[in-house]
Amino acid sequence: MKSVLLLLLLTVPFAALSQTKKTPAEKLAANQVRVASGVLEGSALAGGVRVFRGVPFAAPPVGALRWQPPQPVQPWPGVRAATAFAARPMQQPVFGDMNFRSPAGSEDCLYLNVWTPAAAARERRPVLVYFYGGGFIAGDASEPRYDGEAMARRGIVAVTVNYRLGVFGFLAHPELSQESGRHASGNYGLLDQNAALRWVQQNIAAFGGDPQQVSIAGESAGAMSVSGQMASPLSKGLFRRAIGESGSLLNSSLGLTSLTAAEQTGAGFAARLNAPSLAALRALPAEQLLAAAGQPDAPRFAPIVDGYFLPQAAAAIFAAGQQARVPLLLGWNSEEMNAGWLLGKQPVTPETYQQAVQKRFGDRAAEVLKLYPGATAAQAEQSATDLAGDLFIAYSTWKWADAHARTGGQPVYRYLFARPRPAMTPAMGNATAGLAGGVVKADPAAPKPPVARGAVHSAEIEYALGNLATNTVYAWTPDDYKVSDVMQRYFANFIKTGNPNGGRLPTWPVAPAAAPQQLRLDVTTQAEAAPHEARYRLLDELLKK
């Protein structure tokens, strides 16, 4: 018997044995937590929510670490303050609706923020990790519309994450590929997100979160990021559920170029900067790189098929059923783009609309016009708006839903967000709404943008995350707060259980590939048969990449 006991003891890993030792509980102050790298001190909000801002999840990607995968955080001594947002990623002021609470832009930007309702680590609350949008060229985890307090009040540990953008996050180059040891480069921004998810797995329990109940979510480029994390073999097992708002990498209008093409683009960009080597590129000031990448004729730096984070195009990975098989909640807005995106500066008439369709689709134009008709001025305006929104982002989001419903083996829940924003507040009467619904200074000589009749791109964010009050541009009404409450409840249910239903909400049916259903989110929220499947199936035939 003694020999059997000895054999059993020898087969137990030493680490497991050491975990059974009784050690005194560490004494930390109320707003302090210990993570793998040291002790953090956050702050308390009214009502019991604690927030930890500016938490490092990777080493600063500067100097020799510029264009390297994120590296581990170096431990710090003593107590590190986590009471202020850290620097945002390097970026140009591109979008008028972005309102940052971070102090400045910097290459040293790999930080996240945590809002927790838990009073103790043992509580094991569900976790939401949210990736911001901004076309992979702009955005920041400090933006008020992504604030995690409202979700924390619904019992969820909310995390917002910074990731590198533009030339800093997505430059590919032959020397970078050679240096990597994997013949891969680019996609550093997506690798940052992966590093943040690994940090969450290691550390979120200290904040009362459950690492086995992590949901990832994002809007626009953030939603594309979620689809990328689902597709990547590097992120398997790091999350349990996924939410995508308006965007995916599957047949995206953004395009997913090959590594070879991206390396050529990167080498050409370096030549423009008279940087003959990777060492010379790394020696350039960050501001010079940012300015060069912001020129009108500069290439766009975005996710690619790098052979490492993305072994194949996302659509191919989903078609093969090789994506993370997790429940998926996703959707898009009723007016994702305006007619000008399709027609340019031309007025919208039946003639100009039909010419634009003919130019884009050639001998398939008649099929497109059958589903997006434009016989009258009103019809042309509506169809141009619908087609622009579908080509811009709705179709690729639909593709994600359709592919996962076919091969993912998990439920897919689709929505259409249809609540138009209310009027602007009087103080904003002389401002002009930007593309993403934000505010930029009005140019009297510029043509007025079309008046949105539906929900424009990014309009749902404040509703979904409970942050209407942080956006003072619009005169929110009780109906807006009603829509926000309903959308938050659906999201919270899904984050907690993988099913958005419950709590007397209107039933949200699963959306199978055959005869899909969707939830129409508006003042009256209800399920409906998805009305435009024929449009998306035609675009799927025409736009497959």
C-alpha positions, 0 to 999 in steps of 0.5 A: 500500500505504501508503495502505491501511495508513493507512486501516486505522489511521484506522478503528481506535478510539483506545481500541483503539490505546491498549490495545495500548501496553505499560505496566508492570504495576502493583505491588499487594500480595497482597491488593490489587486495582484496580477502576474506582474505586480500589485495594481491600485485602481479606484472605486466608483459609486455603487461598488464598481471598481475601475483599473485604468492603464494596465499594461498587458505587454511590454512597450513596442518601441525601439527594437520591439517596433514591429515585433509580436507583443512581449511580456510585461516586466514586473514592477516593484511596489504598487502601480497606480491604475487610476488614469488611462494610458496613452492611445496608439499612434494615429491621425485625427481621422474621425470626428466622432472619436472622443479620447480620455487618454492623454496623448498618442504614443508607440507605448500604448499596449494597455487595457482597462478593467471595470469590475463589480466583484468585491472579491476574486472568488466571485468569478463573474463573466467577462467582456473584452471589447475591441474598438473600431476605427478602420485599423487606423484610429481608435482608443480603449479610453473612448467614453462610448466603450466605457465598461461601467454600465456593463459592470453594473449588470454583473460583468467584468468589462475590459477595453483593450488598446492595439497598434494601428496603421503602419505601427500595427500592420506593416509587413516587410521582407526583413520582418518576415525573415526576422520572425523565424516563421516567415510572417510579418504584419498583423501586429495589432491582431497579435496585440489583441491575442496577447490581451486575451492571454493576459485576461486568462492569466489575470482576470480572476484577480478582478473577480472575473471567470477566465472560463467565461470570456466573451469578445466583442467589437464594432467595425474594425473591432468586429473584424478583429473578433472574426479574426480572433475566431479564425486564428489558431493562436486564439483557440480556447481564449474565449467562450462567446463572440459578438460582432457589430457591423464588420468582419474579415470575411470577404471584407471591402477592406480586403485581405492581401497576401503576405507577398503583396503586403511585403512589397507594399511595405518595402515600397513604403520604406523606399519612400522614406529612404530607409534601405533596411529594417534597422533604418526603418526602426530608427525613424521617429514615430511621428515621421512614420505616422506623417508618411502613412497619413499622406493621401497617396500612402498605402493602407496598412490593415490585416493580411493573410500572413500565414501565422495569425491567419494561415488562410483567408478568414472566409476559407477558414470558416468555410472549412469549419476551422474557426473557434466554435463558439456561440455568435451574436452579430448584426449591422445597422439599417443605414451603414453608408450613404449614397455618396459612397457609391456615386461620389459627388454626382447627384442621385438620380435614376440615371446616375445610380444605374450608371454606377451599378453598370460600372461596378457590376458590368454584365451582372448589373441587371441582376443587381438592379432587380434587387436594388431597383432605381426606376424613380428618384426616391427608389434610386436614393434608397437603393443607392443607400442600401447597396452602399451600406451592403458593399461597405460592411453589411454584406461581409457581416452577413457572410460571417453569420452565414458561414458560422451558421453552416460550419460552426456547430453553434447558435448564431443570433442576428440583429438589425439595429434600426433606431435612428439617432435623435436630433442634435442638442441645440449646442450642436446646431452649427456642427456637421455630422461626420461619417460615423455619426460624430461631430466635426467643425462645419465647412460652409463650402462643403456639400451637406451630407445626406440626412440619415433616415436609418441607423448610421454606422457606429450608432449602436455602440452607446446603446449596446454598452449603456453609454448614451449619457456620455455622448452629449451631441444628441438629445436622447429621448426616453425611447432611446434609453428604452432601446439601450436598456433592451439591447444591453439586456440582450448583450448581458444575457449572451455574455453570461450564458451564450443565449441573449434570451431571458428576463421577459425580453422579446424572443430572439430566435437562432438564425440558421443558414436556411430561412434565417431569422433576425431581431429588429432592434428599435423602439418596438423590438421584435423578431422577423424573417430576414428580408434581404437574403436574396441581396446578400446571396447575389453579392456573395456570388459576385464578391467572393474572394 
